[in-house]
């Protein structure tokens, strides 16, 4: 296949992502006849692009094969247990493009295409930004947790407030790129502090904290990259996840469901989910329940609420509950492989820090959200690990990935 055709595949993927800030606003709308949600429309395009890349390259990487085997196993298990396969498909759809990470790094994109990508992305994001302004002045209802009404936190028209900051994140990373790589500190700091002011005004304290953590880490780039790299290389992501879930089980055993005035009721929710999971049989603990559902004894618990019965609000805990320890092991193994590949994608320390900042935010975002099951929000969070920034000269170009 010609090099130009390969680049077209990458560009199509990037521009699908660039449209997401606008497409995701249609989270309540469905196609009239098919009943297919409008905000899912880009996923088939992304999957077709990946599928075409498979056949065009003539050599399929190992990672997509393993992901397909993982997906097929849990699809069969889900069918046997008469549960919904939606979670399995969600994870597969979100993760699949990242299994072709080598493909993206080996085909540099023209500066013209990259500038157009950022123009489209920012233009699409301007709409939820304007929606946020309308919500702030009281001319647009708040959208939160699939409920329309007056009051709540500003969401910009998305179904959850944190989704607004997920789509804002690439612009924040671009600001750091202006400072660290392009040395355009005036524009970079202007954008950063404008984003901080925006988050303060709309009251997104958790997102502001996450963004500040990344900003502070920018003064310790080598140390930050080393900490994140070793965290995943030594497989701590798996052990920390399992240990944390186990601690919530011990917490429930000691105190039961008690009110904790932090994280908007999630502590109580996680304790209940830990109790339900560890009370299951060995098979369920190894391979999961193939559903997210609390024990019926929590149905009337006022500190949990009805919505929490089928929600985990934590990416790690949802994965453990649905796929079990075995599934979470392979999931963690993939994330470890992915981080290592990104680490070896460039020899430039500043670009490496920019890319690893995406992992910093992902870790913080996953504490109370589940981006691995919503590709529309995972893609903006991780899009900057790809070579999406314009380059001044060949010396700035990312090196090809090396085997490790």
N, C-alpha and C positions, 0 to 999 in steps of 0.2 A: 504494500500500500504506500502511496506517496506521502511524503512528510506533510504536505499541505492538508491532506485529508485528515491526518491525525490531529493536526492543530484545530481543524474545524470541530472535531468531536469535543475537544477540551473547551473551546470557546462556547459551544452550545451549552455545555454543562454550566459554565460560569454565568452565562446570561439567563439560564433558568433560575439560578440562585439569585441573580440580580433582581429578578421579578418577584421574589418571594415576599419582601416587605409589603407589597401591594396585594398579591394573591391571597396571603394569609388573613387578610381582613374579611374574607368571605367565609369565615368559619361556620356561619349559620346557614349558608346558602347551598342548595343542591340542584343538580341538573333536573329539569322537570320530569323526564321520562325514566332515566336511568337511576335516579336517586343517588348519584355519585356526587360527593361533596366537591364544591368548586375549588377549595383550597388543597385538594389532592390532585388537581389536574396536571401539575408539573411532574409528579412522580413517575407516571408512565413514560414521559419524555426522557427523564433522567435514566430510567431503567433501559429504555431502548438505546440510548446513547452508550450506556455501559455494555449492553449486549452487542452492539455493533463494534465496539472497541475489542471485544473478545474475539470475534471472527476476523476482524481486520488485522489484528496483530499476529495471528496464526499460532500464537503461543500464549496459553492462558496461565496467569500466575497461580500459585498454589493457594493464596489466601481466599479468592472467590470460591474455589472448590471446597475448601474446608467450611466456609460460611454456608454454602449450599447443603452440605452434609449435616451440619448443625441444625439448619432450618428444617430439613426433611425429617430428621429424627423427632424434633419437637412438634412438627405438624402431625406426624403419625400418632404421637402420644396424645396430642390435643384431640384428634379425631376419635381415638379409642375411648377417651374419657368424656366425649360429647361436650367439649368446651369450645369456646370461640377461638379461632386461629388468628384473630386480629392482632394481638400482641406480638405473635411470631412474625407476621408480615411487617408489622411496624419496625421491629428491630432489623429485619433483613433489608428493608427498603432504606432505612437510615444509614446503615453501616456499609452496604455494598459499594457505593462509589469510592469509599476510602480504602477498599482493598486493592484499588488500582493506583495507589499513590505513586508508585514508580513511574507509571505512565505519564502522570502530570508533570513530574519533575524533569523528565528527559525530553520534553517538548516545550521549549521556551515560547512564550506568547509575545506577540509584538506589542510595543508600547501603545500603539494606536488602539488595539483591542482592549488593553487594560484600562486605558483612560475612558473608553466607551463603557466598559463594565462598571467603573465607579460612578460615571455620570448616570447610568440607568439605575444603579442601586440607590444612589442618593435621591434621585427623582422619585423613585417608588417609596422611599422612606419618608419623603416630605409629606405624604398624605397622612400616615398615622401620626406624624409630628403635628400636623395641623389639627387632626382629631383630638390630640392630647390638649392642645390649646383650647379647643371648643369645650372639652370636658372641664378644663380648669375654670373657664368663665361661666360654666353652667348651661351651655347651649347644646350639649350632647350628652345623652345618658351614659353612665358607666357600664362597662362590660366586664364582668368578673365571674369566673367559675360557672360559665354557661347560663348565667342569669342576667337579664337586662333590668335595670332599675336606676334610681337616683341614689347617689352616695357610693362609697367604696373608694378604691384606689384607681388612679388614672391608668388606663390601659391603651389608649390610642386607637381603640376600636378592635383590639385583639381580645381573645377570650380570657386571657389572664394578664395581669399587669407585668409580670416578669418577661412575657414574650416581647413587650415593647423594648425592654432593655437588651434582650437577646439580639434583636434586629439593629439596635443602636451600637452594639459592641464592635462590629467591623469598622465603623467610623472612628471609634475610640482607638482601636489598634492602628488605624491609618494615621492618627494624630501622633502616636508614639513613633511610627515609622518616619514621619516628617522630622521628628526631633533626633532620633537615634541614627538614622541612616542618611536622610536627605539634608540634615543639619539646618533645616528651616524651623528654627526654634520659635520664631514669632508666631507663625501660623499654627504650628503644632501646639504650643501652650495656649494659644487663644481658643482652639477647638477643645482642648482638654478641660480648661476651666469653664468654658461655656457648657460643656456636658455636665460638669459637676453642678453648676448653677441650675441647670434644667432638672437634674435628679433631686436637688434640694427642694425646688419649687413644687415638684409633683409628689414629693414625699416618698421616694423609693430609697429607703435607708439601706436595705440589704444590698441593692445594686451599687449604691454609692460606696458602701464599704468594700465591695469586691473590686470596683474600679480603683479605689484608693490603694488597696493592697497591691494591685498591679503597678500603679504609679510609683509607690515606694520601692517595689522590687526592681524598678528600672534603674535605680542607683546602685544596685548590686546584681548586675546582669549575669555574671559568671556564676555567682553563688546560687542565684535563683534557678538557672538552667541545671546546675549540678544537683540541686535538691530534688527537682521534679524528675530528672533523668534517673537518679538513683532510687527514687521512690518506686518508679515503675520497673526499672531493671531488676531490682531485688524482690519484685513481686509483692511489694507491700500493699499495693492496691487491693489484692485479694485478701490478704490477712487482716488488714484494717477494716475492710467491709464486713467480713465474717465476725470479727471481734466486736465491732460496733453493734451489730444486730444481736449478738449474744448478750452484750451488756444491757440492752433494752429488755431482754427477757429476764435477766437477773433483777433489773430495776422493777419490772412488773411483779416478780415473785416477792420482792421485799416490800413494795409500797402499794401495789395495785394501780388503779387509774386515779391519779391525783392531779389537780390543776397546777400547771406550770405556766407562768405568764410570759412565755417567750415563744417565738416561732409560730404564733397564731394557731396553737393547739396541735402542732405536729408531734410534740413529745408524747402526748397521750395517745395519738394515733399510732406512732411507731411502737410504743410499748404493747398496745393491743395486737398489732400485727406480729410482733415477736412472740407473744404468748400463743397466738393461733398457729404460727409456723412450727414452733418447737413442741407443740402438743400433738403434732401430726406424726404419722408413722415414719419409719426409716426410709421407705421408698419416696414418700413425698418430700422428705428433707433432702434426699439425694437428687431427685429429678424435678421437684417442684410440684405445685398444685395445678398449674396451667390455668390459673385464675387468681384474681386479687379479690378476696372476700373474707372479711373478718368472721370469727365465730359468732353464732346467733346470740350468744350471751351478751355481746356488746351492742346489740341493736337498740336498746333503750338507754344506753349510757349517754347522759347529757353532755359530758365533756368531749365526746367524740363526734357525734352528729351523724345523720344518715349518709351524707356524701362520703364520709371517710370509710364507710363499710366496703367500698369497692375502689378505694384510692390509697396509694402508698405515699405519694408526694415525696419520694426519695428514689433516685435512680438505682442506687445499689440495692436497697431493700426490695424494690419491685422486681429486680432481676433475680434475687435470691428466692423470693416467694414464688415467682412464676416458673423459673427454670431450675431451682434447687441448687445445692452446693456444686454439683457436677457442671450444670450449665453456667453458673457464675464463675467457675474455674476457667472454662474455655473462653467466656466473655472477657475475663480479666487478662487471660493470655493474649487475646487479640489486641486489647488496649496496650499491653506491654510491647507487643511487636510493632504496633503503630507508632508509639512514642519513640522507640529506638530508630525506626526508619526516618522519622522527621528529624531526629537528632543528627543523623548522618547525611541529611539532605544538603547541608551547606557547611562551609568552613568559616563563614563570616559570623563573628560572635553576636553582633547586633541583630542580624536577621534571625539567627537562631533564637535569641531572646524574644523577638517579636512573635515568632511561631510558638514558642513555649508559653507565652502569655495567654494564648488561646487555651492551653491545657490548664493553666492556673484558673482562668475564669470558668472553664468547664467543671473542674472539681468543685468550686464554690457554688456554681449554679445547680449542680446535681444534688446538693444537700437537701434542697426543698423542691426540686423539680425533676422531671424525667425526660431530658432532651434526647436520649438514645431511642426513645419511642415516638419521637416527633421530628422527623427529618427536616421539616420546614423550619424548625428552630435550631436544630443541630448544625445544619449547613452554614447559616450565618455565623454561628459561634466558632466554627472551625475553618471557615473559608480562607482565613488569612494564613493557614499553614501551607497553602498552595502559593506558588509564585504569582501573586496577584498585584504586585506593586511595580510601577514603572522603574526602569533601570537607566542610570545615567551612562554607564559604560559596561563593557564586557567584564570588567573586574568585579562588578556587583552581581553578576549572574550566579545563580545557585549551581553548585556542582551536582553532577549526577549522583544518585544514591549508590552507596557502596554496600556490599553484602555484609550483613552482621546478624 
